[in-house]
Amino acid sequence: MPRAHANGIEIEYEMFGKPNATPLLLVMGLGAQMILWDEEFCEKLAARDFRVVRFDNRDVGLSTHVSKFGMPNVVSAMAAAMRGKPVEAAYTLHDMAADSVGLLDALGIDSAHVVGASMGGMIVQTMALDFPSRVRTLTSIMSTTGNPDLPPARPEAGAVLLTPVPTDREGYIERTITVARTIGSSGFPFDEARVRQRAARCYERGFHPEGIARQLVAILASGNRKPALPSVRIPTLVIHGGDDPLVPLAGGIDTAEAVPGAELLIIEGMGHDLPRDVWPRVIDAIRKLADRAPGKRTLQ
């Protein structure tokens, strides 16, 4: 797959669709490699006249691992955030948003529709705030505003994510399956074979637990976007599962209420994942949002 130099790092990316189609950037979540945007999902988006770009965020997969900063003290960072104190971090969501913009620069894209899942939703919200001219529409999926008054994850969801990550291949795969069962969609079939295959692929592409910890601290250090989100004037869609145990539905509602004119799509039975059965609704909603955007810009 190709790599691009962007914002002082190297970013691994892949593109789907016709070169002259409308650009759409997919941004993944905490510790998640770009292959969690399923190839078939990307192809279905491309079939709706999008030029789809997926990529590995910094510190995961095959993009630059910012290893010089070492393993952060996640417990200390969480304690500071809970007290409303500053959190020391190697980088913030602003830096990750700048990575996304740098990738657009490297690809010759002046602006794109942007779609982010979980932490990716936080990143694309930050893009809309800090780089508004680069964002044509904003879709925030199973994400939140950073508002400290919102309810936390369910205990079982928070606990499973904070358990140590095994360093061996089989242990990593089994833990991934446990996490997927715990935070996934209760209202849709669980495809263990697909989760197992994808976990093995992620392990082989780039196992890097320190990067996940640094990304988590970046979220904690970036604070509350709720006060700034009313300034967003970009067509916005918020998609959230009605049964999300990791980022409760209140986070999606808070996001939609903060952004003027935002549309909220609640999918009952959906948890903190994108099961295949919801793809048609999600893709239709993204396409309809894009059709609301003024003007057309394509890959240069």
N, C-alpha and C positions, 0 to 999 in steps of 0.2 A: 504493500500500500504506500501511497505517497506521503511525504512529510513536508511541512512548511515551517519556515523560520518566522516566528510571530512573538512580539512583545518580549524579546530576549530569550525565548525558549524554542524548542523544536516540538511541533505538534503533528501527531499522526492523524490522518484523516482519510475519508473515503467519500466518493460522490456517486449518486444514482440519478438517472434521468437524462433528458436531452440537454445539451449545452446551452441552448437559448431559452430554456424554461425558467420560471420565476424561482430565484434562490430561496431556500428554506434551510435554516441552520438548526440542528438538533443538539441539545446540550444535556448530558447525562448527570446523574446524581452522585451522591457520596460514595466514593470508592468504586464507582461503576464504570467499566470500560465501554467504549462506543458500541461494542457488539451487543450490548443489552438493548440497543435500538435494533430490533430484529431485522435481518436482511429483507424478509418478506414484507414487514411493515414499511421499510424504506421504499421498497419497490412499489407498493400500493400507493404511497404518497407521490412517488414519481409519476405514476400513471394518472394522477390528477393534475398534471402540468406543473410539477415542481421539480427543480434541480436540487436534490436533497444532499446536504452535507452533514455527515456525522464525524465525530472526532473524539480522541482521548483527551480529557482534561489534563492539566499538569498533575504530576504525581501519581498517575495511574496508567496502566497499559503500556503503550510504546511511546508516549510523549515524555518529555523531560521529567525526570524525578529530581526534585529539589533536595537532594540528600544532604547537602552541606549544612542544613539546619537541624539535622538529627531528629530523634523521636521526641515530640513534645510531651509535656505533662498534661494529659487530657483531664485528669481528675482536678488538678489545680485550676485549669482553664474553666472547667464547668463550675467550680466553686466561685471563681471570680465573677463569671457571668451571672450567676444566681444572686450575687450580692450587688450587682450593678456596677462592678468595678471594671476597669480596662483589662482586656485580655491580650497578652503578648502572643503574637502569631508570626509565622514566617511570611505569610501573605494573607490577603483578605479576599472577599468576594469581588471587590472592585478589581483586583489584579486578575482574577479569573475571568471577569467580564472583559477586561482589556485583552486577555488572551484570545477570546472569541472575536473581538473586533480586529485584532491583529491577523487572525486567520482570514477574515473577510478581506482585509487589505491584501494579504498574500495571494488570494484567489481572484483579485480584481473585482470584488463585489462591493458596490457602494452602499447598498442596504439590502436587508433580507427579512423575511418573516422568521421569527425566532420562536422555538418551542423548547421548553425546559421541563424536566421531570425531577421532582424532589429538590435536592440542592441545585439541580439545573434550573428549576423554576426560580430559585433565589438569584441565580446568576443572570437569567434573562430579565428579571425585574430590575436588577442593578444595571444591566445594559440599557434598559429603557430610561432609567433615571440619569445615568452618567454619559450615555452616548445616544441620545434620542434620535439623532439624524440617521443612525445606522439601522434602526429597527422599524420595519414597516408595520408589522403586527406582533403582538406579544401573546403567547399561549403559555400559561403557567399550570402545570399538571402536578397534582398531589403535593403541593408545596404550601408555603406560608409566608407571612410578612416579617417574622422575627419578633413579633409583639410578645413581650414577656407575660402579658396577662392571659394569654391563650392557654387552654388545657394542655398538659404534657401528653406524651405517648402513653399508651396503656402499659402497665408494669411489665407484662410478659414481652412486649415488643421492645421496650427500652432495655430490658435485661439481656435479651438474646443478641442484641447488637453490641453490647458492651462485654460479652464473653470473649476471652482471648481467641485469636485466629490461629488455628493449627498451621504449622509450616510445611507439613507433608501433604502431598497431593490428595490422598484419599481422605485425610482428616478435613482438609479444606473443602472438598466436595460435599462431604456429609454435613459439615456446618452450614454450607450454603443452602442445602436442602432444608435443614431445620429452620434457618432464617426465613426462607421463602414460604414455608408452611405457616410460620408464625405471623408474618406481616402481610401475606398475600390475600387474595380475594376469596372470601368465604362463599360468595354467591356464584362462583364459576369453578369448573373442574380444575384440579391441580394436575399439571402435566409433569410428573417427576422425571421422566426420561429426558424431556426437553431441558429442565432445570439442571439435571446431572450433566448432560452434554455441554451446556453452556458454561457451567462451573469449571469443567475440565479445560475448556478452551480458554477461559479467563486465566486460570492458573498457569497454563502453558505460555500464554501471551505475555503476562507480566504480573507476577505475584509481588506485591509491594505494600505490606501493612503499614509501614511508616508513613507512606503517602496518604493513606486513609485517615490516619490520626491527624496529620497536618491539615487536611481538608476539613475535618470536623472542627478543629480549632479555628480555622478561617471563618467558618460559619458563626462560631461563638463570638469572635472578635468583630464581626461586621454589624452586630446589633440589630436595631429595630428599623425596618424600612417603612413602617406604617405612616409616620408623619410626612414622609416625602412622597409616597405613592399618589396622593391626590394631584400632584403636578404632572402625572403621566397623561399625555394627550394622544396616545396611540391606541388604535382599536385593540381591545384586550379580551381574551377568553380565559376563564379559569375552569379547569376540569378537576373534579375531585371525587374520590370514592366515598360512598355513603357509609362504608364500613372500614375505613382506614385506621388501623390500630397504631401506626407509627406517627403519622401527621394527621391528627383528628380533623374531621370535616370542618370544624371551627376555623382552622387555618385557611382553608379555601374560601370560606364565607368572608373571613376578614380581608383577604386579598381582593375579592370581588367588590366588597363594600368600599375599599380604600381607593380603587381606581375608577375615576368617573366613567360611567357608561359601560363598565365591564359586564360581560355576559358570564353567568355561572351555569355550568353543566354538572349536575350531580348524577353519578352513575351508581345506582343502588347495587349492593353486593360486591362492589369493587373495593379492594383494599389498597395496599401500597405496592401495586404492580400494574402492568397493562396486559391483562389476559387477552388472548386472541379474539375472544368473542366480543370485546368492546372496540376492537380496531375500527370497524366500519363507522361507528358513532363518532369516534375521536377524529378520524380522517375527514369525515363529512363536515364536522364542526370547524376544523382547521381550514378546510377549503372555503367554507362560507365566510369565515372571518377574513381570509385573504381577499375575497371578492369585494369586501367592504373598504379595502385600503385604497386611498387615492393614488392615481398614477400607476405606472408599471416600470420596474427596473429589473434588468436581467444581468447575467454574467457578462463581463466585458470581454 
